[in-house]
C-alpha cells in the first residue's frame, strides 16, 4: 500500500499561487467596497452636509450654516436626554459587567448543567429589541396596575424599567465573552499560584482579572456603546414619557434617551429635520469620543499587565 503524500504548506503559500491573487485583489475587494460606500460612506457624508441645511426632503436642502447646531445645543430636551442617557449607560455598564462576569465565573467552575445554563442566559440576546420592549411593557404594566400606576406615569419606574430590560438582554452576551477569556487562562499559571499558597481572592485579583483584561475591554466597549445607542426598547417601553413642563413653558420627555430624542426631532416636525440631523452628528461625535477614551483607558491596563 502506497503511503499518502501530504501537501506542504510551503506549496500553498508559494509565490506562484499568491501572485494571481495579489494581481486580482481589487476584483475581490470591489463588492465589499461598493457595499460600504453605498450603505455607509455616502449616507454619512450626505448626513453631515444636511446637518448644515434646512430641508424637508433631501432634494430641497438649503445651506444655513451652523444654525441647526445652535438650535440643537439650545434645546433643553436634547441636553436632558444626554444626561439621562449617561445615567442609564453608567448604571447598566456596572450592573451588566459585574453580573456577566459573576455568571461566567460560576459557569466555568465545572458545575453540572453548565452548558444548559449558558444557553438559557444567552437566549434573551436573540430576542429583537421591539419584541423585548413590548414583552416587558406588558409585564411591568400588569404588575404596576396593582399599585394604581404605570411605567409611563413615573420617571423613576421608567428609568429602572429601562435598566432591567437592558441588563436582561445583554448579560448573556457579555457572559459568553467572559467565559472565553476565563477559559484562556493557562492551567500552569493557576497551578503555580496554588502551589505558592494563593487563596481564592488573590487568584481572582492577581491572576484572573489581569489575564482577562482584553475581555473586559471588549465588554465595556460593547455595553457602553449599546447603552448610548439604545432606541427601540426606549421607544416601545415608555416612549420617553412622562412629560415634564418646565417653568419657561417648554415640555421635555423625562425618560427620553438621545436616540429617541433625535428620532422625535426629525419626524414629529418636518421643519426641524435639519436640527434633528445636527443632533445626529453631535450624537455620533459624542459616542465616538467616549468609546475612544474608554478603549484607551482599558487597553492601557492590558499593557501594564
C-alpha positions as CSV (number, residue, x, y, z in Angstrom):
1,X,0.0,0.0,0.0
2,X,1.5,3.3,-1.1
3,X,1.8,6.0,1.6
4,X,-0.4,9.1,1.2
5,X,1.6,12.1,0.3
6,X,0.6,15.2,2.2
7,X,0.8,18.7,0.6
8,X,3.3,21.0,2.1
9,X,2.2,24.4,3.5
10,X,5.0,25.9,1.5
11,X,3.3,24.9,-1.7
12,X,0.1,26.6,-0.7
13,X,1.9,29.8,0.3
14,X,4.2,29.8,-2.8
15,X,4.7,32.8,-4.9
16,X,3.1,31.1,-8.0
17,X,-0.2,30.8,-6.1
18,X,-0.2,34.1,-4.3
19,X,0.8,36.2,-7.3
20,X,-2.5,35.8,-9.3
21,X,-4.5,36.6,-6.1
22,X,-2.4,39.7,-5.5
23,X,-2.9,40.9,-9.0
24,X,-6.7,40.5,-8.7
25,X,-7.1,41.8,-5.2
26,X,-9.1,44.8,-6.4
27,X,-11.6,42.5,-8.0
28,X,-12.2,40.6,-4.7
29,X,-12.3,43.9,-2.8
30,X,-14.7,45.7,-5.1
31,X,-18.1,44.2,-3.9
32,X,-17.3,44.9,-0.3
33,X,-16.0,48.3,-1.0
34,X,-19.1,49.2,-3.1
35,X,-21.4,48.0,-0.4
36,X,-19.5,50.0,2.2
37,X,-19.6,53.2,0.0
38,X,-23.3,52.8,-0.9
39,X,-24.6,51.7,2.5
40,X,-22.4,53.8,4.9
41,X,-20.0,56.3,3.4
42,X,-22.3,58.1,1.1
43,X,-25.2,58.4,3.6
44,X,-22.7,59.5,6.3
45,X,-21.3,62.3,4.1
46,X,-24.8,63.3,2.9
47,X,-25.9,63.4,6.5
48,X,-23.0,65.7,7.5
49,X,-23.9,68.1,4.7
50,X,-27.7,68.1,5.6
51,X,-26.8,69.0,9.2
52,X,-25.9,72.4,7.8
53,X,-29.1,72.8,5.8
54,X,-32.7,73.5,6.3
55,X,-34.8,70.9,4.5
56,X,-38.0,68.8,4.4
57,X,-36.7,66.4,1.8
58,X,-33.1,65.9,0.6
59,X,-33.9,67.5,-2.8
60,X,-34.8,70.9,-1.3
61,X,-31.9,71.4,1.1
62,X,-30.8,75.0,1.7
63,X,-27.5,75.8,3.3
64,X,-27.9,77.8,6.6
65,X,-24.5,77.2,8.3
66,X,-24.3,76.4,12.0
67,X,-27.9,77.4,12.8
68,X,-29.0,73.8,13.3
69,X,-26.2,73.1,15.7
70,X,-27.1,76.2,17.7
71,X,-30.7,75.2,18.0
72,X,-29.7,71.6,18.9
73,X,-27.4,72.7,21.7
74,X,-30.0,75.2,23.0
75,X,-32.7,72.5,23.1
76,X,-33.4,71.6,26.8
77,X,-34.8,68.3,25.7
78,X,-31.6,67.3,24.0
79,X,-29.5,68.3,26.9
80,X,-31.8,66.4,29.3
81,X,-31.7,63.3,27.1
82,X,-27.8,63.4,27.2
83,X,-27.8,63.5,31.0
84,X,-30.4,60.8,31.2
85,X,-28.6,58.6,28.7
86,X,-25.3,59.0,30.5
87,X,-27.0,57.9,33.8
88,X,-28.6,54.8,32.1
89,X,-25.3,53.9,30.4
90,X,-23.3,54.3,33.6
91,X,-25.5,52.2,35.8
92,X,-26.1,49.5,33.1
93,X,-22.3,49.4,32.5
94,X,-21.6,48.4,36.1
95,X,-24.5,46.0,36.5
96,X,-24.1,44.2,33.2
97,X,-20.4,43.6,33.5
98,X,-20.4,42.6,37.2
99,X,-23.3,40.1,36.8
100,X,-22.0,38.8,33.4
101,X,-18.6,38.2,35.0
102,X,-20.1,36.6,38.1
103,X,-22.2,34.2,36.0
104,X,-19.3,33.4,33.7
105,X,-17.0,32.7,36.7
106,X,-19.6,30.4,38.2
107,X,-20.2,28.5,34.9
108,X,-16.5,27.8,34.4
109,X,-16.3,26.1,37.8
110,X,-17.3,22.7,36.2
111,X,-20.8,22.7,37.7
112,X,-23.4,20.2,36.4
113,X,-25.5,21.6,33.5
114,X,-23.2,24.5,32.8
115,X,-23.9,24.3,29.0
116,X,-27.6,24.4,29.6
117,X,-27.3,27.5,31.8
118,X,-25.1,29.2,29.2
119,X,-27.9,28.7,26.6
120,X,-30.6,30.0,29.0
121,X,-28.6,33.1,29.9
122,X,-27.8,33.8,26.2
123,X,-31.3,33.3,24.9
124,X,-32.6,36.9,25.7
125,X,-30.0,38.3,23.4
126,X,-31.7,36.6,20.5
127,X,-35.0,38.5,21.0
128,X,-35.4,41.7,19.0
129,X,-35.5,45.0,20.8
130,X,-39.1,45.9,19.7
131,X,-40.4,42.5,20.8
132,X,-38.5,42.7,24.0
133,X,-39.9,46.1,24.8
134,X,-43.5,45.0,24.2
135,X,-43.0,41.9,26.4
136,X,-41.5,43.9,29.3
137,X,-44.1,46.7,28.9
138,X,-46.9,44.2,29.4
139,X,-45.1,42.6,32.4
140,X,-44.5,46.0,34.1
141,X,-48.0,47.3,33.4
142,X,-49.5,44.0,34.7
143,X,-47.5,44.3,37.9
144,X,-47.8,48.0,38.5
145,X,-51.6,48.0,37.8
146,X,-52.0,46.5,41.3
147,X,-50.5,49.7,42.7
148,X,-52.5,52.1,40.5
149,X,-49.6,53.3,38.4
150,X,-47.8,52.6,35.1
151,X,-44.3,52.7,33.8
152,X,-45.2,55.7,31.6
153,X,-46.5,57.7,34.5
154,X,-43.5,57.6,36.8
155,X,-40.0,58.8,35.9
156,X,-38.2,56.6,38.4
157,X,-40.1,53.5,37.3
158,X,-39.3,54.3,33.7
159,X,-35.6,54.6,34.5
160,X,-35.3,51.3,36.3
161,X,-37.5,49.6,33.8
162,X,-35.0,50.5,31.1
163,X,-32.1,49.3,33.3
164,X,-33.9,45.9,33.8
165,X,-34.6,45.5,30.1
166,X,-31.0,46.4,29.0
167,X,-29.4,44.2,31.6
168,X,-31.7,41.2,31.0
169,X,-30.9,41.3,27.3
170,X,-27.1,42.0,27.4
171,X,-25.8,40.0,30.4
172,X,-25.9,36.7,28.5
173,X,-23.9,38.1,25.5
174,X,-21.2,39.5,27.7
175,X,-21.2,36.3,29.7
176,X,-20.0,34.4,26.6
177,X,-17.1,36.8,26.1
178,X,-16.1,36.5,29.7
179,X,-16.3,32.7,29.5
180,X,-13.9,32.8,26.5
181,X,-11.5,34.9,28.5
182,X,-11.7,32.7,31.6
183,X,-11.1,29.6,29.5
184,X,-7.9,31.1,28.0
185,X,-6.2,31.3,31.4
186,X,-3.2,28.9,31.5
187,X,-3.7,25.9,33.8
188,X,0.1,26.1,34.6
189,X,-0.4,29.6,35.9
190,X,-3.2,28.5,38.1
191,X,-1.3,25.5,39.5
192,X,1.7,27.7,40.2
193,X,-0.4,30.2,42.1
194,X,-1.9,27.4,44.2
195,X,1.5,26.0,45.0
196,X,2.6,29.4,46.2
197,X,-0.4,29.4,48.6
198,X,-2.7,31.9,46.8
199,X,-6.3,31.9,48.1
200,X,-9.4,32.4,46.0
201,X,-9.4,36.2,46.4
202,X,-5.7,36.5,45.4
203,X,-6.3,34.2,42.4
204,X,-9.2,36.4,41.3
205,X,-7.4,39.8,41.9
206,X,-3.8,38.9,40.7
207,X,-4.4,36.3,38.0
208,X,-7.9,36.1,36.7
209,X,-8.8,39.8,36.3
210,X,-5.4,40.9,34.8
211,X,-5.4,37.9,32.4
212,X,-9.0,38.6,31.1
213,X,-8.4,42.4,30.6
214,X,-8.9,42.0,26.8
215,X,-12.4,40.6,27.5
216,X,-13.1,43.4,30.0
217,X,-12.1,45.9,27.3
218,X,-14.5,44.4,24.7
219,X,-17.4,44.0,27.1
220,X,-17.0,47.5,28.5
221,X,-16.9,48.9,24.9
222,X,-20.0,47.0,23.8
223,X,-22.0,47.8,26.9
224,X,-21.2,51.5,26.8
225,X,-21.9,52.0,23.1
226,X,-25.1,49.8,23.1
227,X,-26.5,51.8,26.1
228,X,-25.8,55.1,24.4
229,X,-27.4,53.9,21.1
230,X,-30.4,52.4,22.8
231,X,-33.6,53.3,20.8
232,X,-36.1,50.5,20.2
233,X,-36.6,49.5,23.8
234,X,-36.9,53.1,24.9
235,X,-39.5,53.9,22.2
236,X,-41.6,50.8,22.9
237,X,-41.3,50.6,26.7
238,X,-42.3,54.1,27.7
239,X,-41.8,56.4,24.6
240,X,-39.9,58.9,26.8
241,X,-42.9,59.6,29.0
242,X,-44.0,61.1,31.3
243,X,-43.9,64.7,30.1
244,X,-42.4,67.3,32.3
245,X,-43.4,71.0,31.9
246,X,-40.6,73.5,32.5
247,X,-41.0,76.9,34.1
248,X,-40.3,78.6,30.7
249,X,-43.2,76.7,29.1
250,X,-41.1,74.1,27.3
251,X,-42.0,70.4,27.6
252,X,-39.5,67.6,27.8
253,X,-39.8,63.8,27.9
254,X,-38.3,62.8,31.3
255,X,-37.2,59.2,30.2
256,X,-36.2,60.1,26.6
257,X,-32.8,58.9,25.6
258,X,-30.6,60.6,22.9
259,X,-31.5,58.3,20.0
260,X,-35.2,58.7,20.7
261,X,-34.9,62.5,21.0
262,X,-33.2,62.6,17.6
263,X,-35.9,60.5,16.1
264,X,-38.7,62.7,17.6
265,X,-37.0,65.9,16.5
266,X,-36.6,64.6,12.9
267,X,-40.0,63.1,12.4
268,X,-42.5,64.9,14.6
269,X,-41.9,68.3,12.9
270,X,-40.9,68.4,9.2
271,X,-39.4,71.9,9.7
272,X,-36.9,70.7,12.3
273,X,-35.3,67.9,10.3
274,X,-32.1,69.9,9.9
275,X,-31.9,70.2,13.7
276,X,-32.5,66.5,14.0
277,X,-29.7,65.8,11.6
278,X,-27.4,68.1,13.5
279,X,-28.3,66.3,16.7
280,X,-27.4,63.0,15.0
281,X,-23.9,64.3,14.0
282,X,-23.3,65.5,17.6
283,X,-24.5,62.2,18.9
284,X,-22.0,60.4,16.6
285,X,-19.2,62.6,17.7
286,X,-20.1,62.1,21.4
287,X,-20.3,58.3,21.3
288,X,-17.1,58.0,19.2
289,X,-15.2,60.2,21.7
290,X,-16.5,58.3,24.7
291,X,-15.7,54.9,23.1
292,X,-12.2,56.0,22.2
293,X,-11.5,57.3,25.7
294,X,-12.8,54.0,27.2
295,X,-10.7,51.9,24.8
296,X,-7.6,53.9,25.6
297,X,-8.1,53.6,29.3
298,X,-8.8,49.9,29.4
299,X,-6.1,49.0,26.8
300,X,-3.5,50.8,28.9
301,X,-4.3,48.3,31.7
302,X,-3.6,45.4,29.3
303,X,-0.2,46.9,28.5
304,X,0.6,47.3,32.2
305,X,-0.3,43.7,32.9
